[in-house]
């Protein structure tokens, strides 16, 4: 994506075969839907825009593709999913991007809009959490805007060696990373939300909003980094 988005990248040591489709199916089972246009589902395969009326055909194409993308929605809130997205700075790292428009999380100066924005944060985080449970990434991060300083995210060697250089708005630590930093230390981090999954993975959300964090949580990322000894 090139516009103002909230983009998260799930990173893998190797291509997560079949799991992209498994992740999408798990979202559908959790009451997400694939939007229809004139009775057809739209998706992307190897940079080609395709349409089909058959979910079976759609899943077959996604499974066979080198790169693929699709949009899912829940209660009028949309997220996009892309395999091996170009926004990640290291081509040798297999990734899945999960993105949504920043305005979905921004209530602006309109305080009555805060519940709307907060609900979308919850929807986004729940989708990322579900996908992490199914896909089991080595590491994941999420932030405003797709682009990222290459010095702050791991290349292939860094991912293999479980290197984490920065705390972002959204952070997912797999078991090896949890062992590296310490489970109790991560769980006690001064973050807005810390969830431990059944897989042992920990999802850490630094602030209550990726766009307009409340005063209580501003500056949380640097405090968390200090807490983890980064």
C-alpha positions as CSV (number, residue, x, y, z in Angstrom):
1,X,0.0,0.0,0.0
2,X,1.1,3.6,-0.6
3,X,-1.6,5.5,1.2
4,X,-2.1,6.2,4.9
5,X,-2.6,2.8,6.4
6,X,-2.1,0.8,9.5
7,X,0.1,-2.1,8.3
8,X,1.2,-5.2,10.2
9,X,3.7,-7.7,8.9
10,X,3.7,-11.3,10.0
11,X,7.2,-12.7,9.3
12,X,8.2,-16.3,8.7
13,X,11.4,-18.2,8.5
14,X,10.1,-20.0,5.4
15,X,7.1,-19.7,3.1
16,X,3.9,-20.6,5.1
17,X,2.5,-23.0,2.6
18,X,-1.3,-23.4,2.7
19,X,-1.5,-21.3,5.8
20,X,-2.6,-18.1,3.9
21,X,-5.8,-19.9,2.9
22,X,-6.1,-21.4,6.3
23,X,-5.9,-18.0,7.8
24,X,-8.6,-16.6,5.6
25,X,-10.8,-19.6,6.3
26,X,-10.3,-19.0,10.0
27,X,-11.4,-15.4,9.7
28,X,-14.5,-16.5,7.8
29,X,-15.3,-18.9,10.6
30,X,-15.1,-16.0,13.0
31,X,-17.8,-14.0,11.2
32,X,-15.6,-12.1,8.7
33,X,-16.8,-12.1,5.1
34,X,-15.2,-11.7,1.7
35,X,-17.0,-8.7,0.1
36,X,-19.0,-9.4,-3.1
37,X,-19.2,-7.1,-6.1
38,X,-22.0,-8.0,-8.5
39,X,-22.2,-11.5,-7.2
40,X,-18.4,-12.1,-7.5
41,X,-15.4,-12.2,-5.2
42,X,-12.5,-10.1,-6.1
43,X,-8.9,-11.0,-5.3
44,X,-5.3,-10.7,-6.6
45,X,-3.0,-13.4,-7.8
46,X,0.6,-12.6,-8.9
47,X,-0.4,-8.9,-9.5
48,X,-3.5,-9.8,-11.5
49,X,-7.0,-8.8,-10.5
50,X,-9.4,-11.7,-10.7
51,X,-13.0,-12.4,-10.0
52,X,-15.0,-15.5,-9.3
53,X,-18.3,-16.6,-8.0
54,X,-16.8,-19.7,-6.4
55,X,-15.0,-19.7,-3.1
56,X,-13.5,-23.1,-4.0
57,X,-11.9,-21.6,-7.1
58,X,-10.8,-18.5,-5.1
59,X,-9.0,-20.7,-2.5
60,X,-7.4,-22.9,-5.2
61,X,-6.0,-19.8,-6.9
62,X,-4.7,-18.3,-3.7
63,X,-3.1,-21.6,-2.7
64,X,-1.3,-21.9,-6.0
65,X,-0.2,-18.3,-6.3
66,X,3.3,-17.0,-5.6
67,X,1.8,-13.8,-4.3
68,X,-1.8,-13.1,-3.5
69,X,-4.2,-10.6,-1.9
70,X,-7.7,-10.4,-0.7
71,X,-10.0,-8.1,1.4
72,X,-12.2,-9.3,4.2
73,X,-14.8,-7.3,6.2
74,X,-16.7,-7.4,9.5
75,X,-19.4,-5.0,10.5
76,X,-18.3,-2.6,7.6
77,X,-14.7,-2.7,8.8
78,X,-12.3,-4.0,6.1
79,X,-8.8,-5.4,6.3
80,X,-6.6,-6.4,3.4
81,X,-4.2,-9.4,3.4
82,X,-1.3,-9.8,1.1
83,X,1.4,-12.4,0.8
84,X,5.1,-11.3,0.3
85,X,4.0,-7.7,0.3
86,X,6.4,-5.3,-1.3
87,X,6.3,-2.9,1.6
88,X,8.7,-5.1,3.6
89,X,12.3,-4.0,3.0
90,X,13.9,-7.5,2.7
91,X,12.7,-9.6,-0.2
92,X,14.3,-12.8,1.4
93,X,11.9,-12.7,4.3
94,X,8.5,-14.3,3.7
95,X,5.7,-12.2,5.0
96,X,2.0,-11.6,5.1
97,X,0.8,-8.0,5.4
98,X,-2.5,-7.2,7.1
99,X,-3.6,-3.6,6.6
100,X,-6.5,-1.2,7.0
101,X,-7.0,2.6,6.4
102,X,-5.7,4.8,9.1
103,X,-9.0,6.8,9.2
104,X,-10.8,3.7,10.5
105,X,-8.9,4.2,13.8
106,X,-9.1,8.0,14.1
107,X,-11.9,9.8,15.8
108,X,-10.2,13.2,15.2
109,X,-11.4,16.0,17.5
110,X,-14.8,14.4,17.6
111,X,-14.8,12.7,21.1
112,X,-18.1,10.9,20.4
113,X,-16.3,9.1,17.6
114,X,-13.9,7.4,20.0
115,X,-16.0,4.3,20.5
116,X,-16.1,3.8,16.7
117,X,-12.3,4.0,16.5
118,X,-11.8,1.9,19.6
119,X,-14.1,-0.9,18.2
120,X,-12.1,-1.0,15.0
121,X,-8.8,-1.3,17.0
122,X,-10.4,-4.3,18.7
123,X,-11.5,-5.8,15.4
124,X,-8.1,-5.3,13.9
125,X,-6.2,-6.7,16.9
126,X,-8.5,-9.7,17.1
127,X,-7.9,-10.5,13.4
128,X,-4.2,-10.3,13.8
129,X,-4.3,-12.5,17.0
130,X,-6.4,-15.1,15.2
131,X,-4.1,-15.1,12.2
132,X,-1.1,-15.4,14.5
133,X,-2.6,-18.5,16.2
134,X,-3.1,-20.2,12.8
135,X,0.0,-19.0,11.0
136,X,2.5,-19.0,13.8
137,X,4.9,-16.2,12.6
138,X,8.3,-15.9,14.1
139,X,7.7,-12.2,14.7
140,X,5.2,-9.6,13.7
141,X,4.9,-5.8,14.0
142,X,2.3,-3.2,13.1
143,X,2.5,0.5,12.7
144,X,1.0,3.5,10.9
145,X,2.2,3.7,7.3
146,X,3.5,0.7,5.3
147,X,7.1,1.9,5.0
148,X,9.6,1.2,7.7
149,X,13.3,2.0,8.4
150,X,15.2,-1.2,7.4
151,X,17.4,-0.8,10.5
152,X,14.3,-1.4,12.8
153,X,13.1,-4.7,11.4
154,X,14.9,-8.1,10.8
155,X,16.4,-9.4,7.6
156,X,16.6,-13.1,7.1
157,X,19.6,-13.5,9.3
158,X,18.1,-11.3,12.0
159,X,14.8,-13.3,11.9
160,X,16.7,-16.6,12.2
161,X,18.6,-15.2,15.2
162,X,15.5,-13.7,16.8
163,X,16.6,-10.1,16.6
164,X,14.1,-7.4,17.6
165,X,15.4,-3.8,17.4
166,X,12.3,-1.7,18.1
167,X,8.9,-1.7,19.8
168,X,6.1,-0.8,17.5
169,X,2.4,-0.2,18.1
170,X,1.7,-3.9,17.6
171,X,4.2,-6.6,18.4
172,X,4.0,-10.3,18.3
173,X,6.6,-12.5,20.0
174,X,6.9,-16.2,19.2
175,X,8.1,-18.7,21.7
176,X,11.8,-18.2,20.9
177,X,11.5,-14.4,21.3
178,X,9.5,-14.9,24.5
179,X,12.4,-17.1,25.8
180,X,14.9,-14.4,24.8
181,X,13.2,-11.5,26.6
182,X,11.5,-13.5,29.4
183,X,7.8,-14.4,29.6
184,X,7.2,-12.6,32.8
185,X,9.0,-9.5,31.7
186,X,6.9,-9.2,28.5
187,X,3.7,-9.9,30.3
188,X,4.5,-7.2,32.8
189,X,5.4,-4.6,30.2
190,X,3.8,-1.2,30.6
191,X,1.6,-1.6,27.5
192,X,-2.0,-0.9,26.8
193,X,-2.7,-4.6,26.2
194,X,-0.6,-7.9,26.5
195,X,-2.2,-11.2,25.6
196,X,-0.7,-14.6,25.9
197,X,-2.0,-17.1,23.3
198,X,-2.4,-20.9,23.8
199,X,0.6,-21.4,21.5
200,X,2.8,-19.5,23.9
201,X,3.1,-16.5,21.6
202,X,2.5,-13.1,23.2
203,X,0.7,-10.2,21.5
204,X,1.7,-6.8,22.9
205,X,-0.1,-3.6,21.9
206,X,1.8,-0.6,23.1
207,X,-0.9,2.1,22.9
208,X,-4.7,2.2,22.7
209,X,-4.6,3.6,19.2
210,X,-2.2,3.4,16.3
211,X,-3.3,6.9,15.2
212,X,-4.3,9.0,18.2
213,X,-3.2,7.4,21.4
214,X,-4.6,8.8,24.6
215,X,-2.3,10.8,26.9
216,X,-2.1,7.8,29.3
217,X,-0.3,5.7,26.7
218,X,1.7,8.3,24.8
219,X,5.4,7.3,25.0
220,X,4.6,3.7,25.9
221,X,6.9,2.3,23.2
222,X,10.1,3.7,24.6
223,X,9.0,2.7,28.1
224,X,8.4,-0.9,26.9
225,X,11.8,-1.0,25.1
226,X,13.5,0.1,28.3
227,X,11.5,-2.5,30.3
228,X,12.6,-5.3,27.9
229,X,16.2,-4.1,28.0
230,X,16.4,-3.2,24.3
